[in-house]
Amino acid sequence: MSLSRHRPEGYVRIGEISRRAGVGRGTIQHYVREGLLPGPVKTHRTMGYYDHLLASAASDMPNQCGF
């Protein structure tokens, strides 16, 4: 994967993942910190992109964890 400043193909920013999943950005960041979801591809120190398929995993996370 290219680590240029351009968006890798098939990847989106955290806001798009949270919108698609119906959860907040903080929730996505929490799941990443806890190791429940993979981290972003960093293209810059403050810019990361997530695989677009994580939206479904993030929205199902409460069910998978028994909440």
C-alpha positions in Angstrom: 0.0 0.0 0.0 1.2 3.4 -0.8 2.0 5.7 2.1 1.7 8.9 0.0 -0.6 11.7 1.1 -3.3 10.4 -1.3 -6.1 8.2 -0.2 -5.3 4.5 -0.8 -7.9 2.8 -3.0 -10.7 1.2 -1.0 -10.0 3.3 2.1 -11.9 6.1 3.7 -11.4 8.6 6.6 -12.7 7.8 10.0 -15.7 10.1 9.6 -17.0 8.1 6.7 -16.5 4.8 8.7 -18.4 6.3 11.7 -21.2 7.6 9.5 -21.6 4.3 7.7 -21.5 2.3 11.0 -23.8 4.7 12.9 -21.3 5.1 15.7 -19.1 8.0 16.8 -15.5 8.6 15.9 -14.5 8.1 19.5 -16.1 4.6 19.4 -14.1 3.7 16.3 -10.9 5.0 18.0 -11.7 3.0 21.1 -12.2 -0.2 19.1 -8.8 0.4 17.4 -7.0 1.1 20.8 -8.5 -2.1 22.3 -7.4 -4.1 19.3 -10.9 -5.0 18.1 -10.4 -3.3 14.8 -7.2 -2.8 12.8 -5.7 0.7 12.8 -5.6 3.1 9.9 -3.1 3.3 7.0 -1.2 6.4 7.9 -0.5 8.7 5.0 0.7 11.6 7.1 1.3 12.2 10.8 -2.3 13.3 11.4 -4.0 11.5 8.5 -5.1 7.9 8.4 -7.5 5.9 6.2 -9.5 2.9 7.2 -10.6 0.0 5.0 -14.1 0.7 4.0 -15.2 -2.7 5.1 -14.7 -1.8 8.7 -18.0 0.0 8.8 -20.0 -3.2 9.0 -17.6 -4.7 11.6 -17.9 -1.5 13.7 -21.6 -1.5 13.6 -21.8 -5.2 14.6 -19.2 -4.8 17.4 -21.8 -4.4 20.3 -23.5 -7.6 19.2 -20.2 -9.4 18.9 -19.2 -8.3 22.3 -22.5 -9.3 23.9 -23.9 -5.8 24.6 
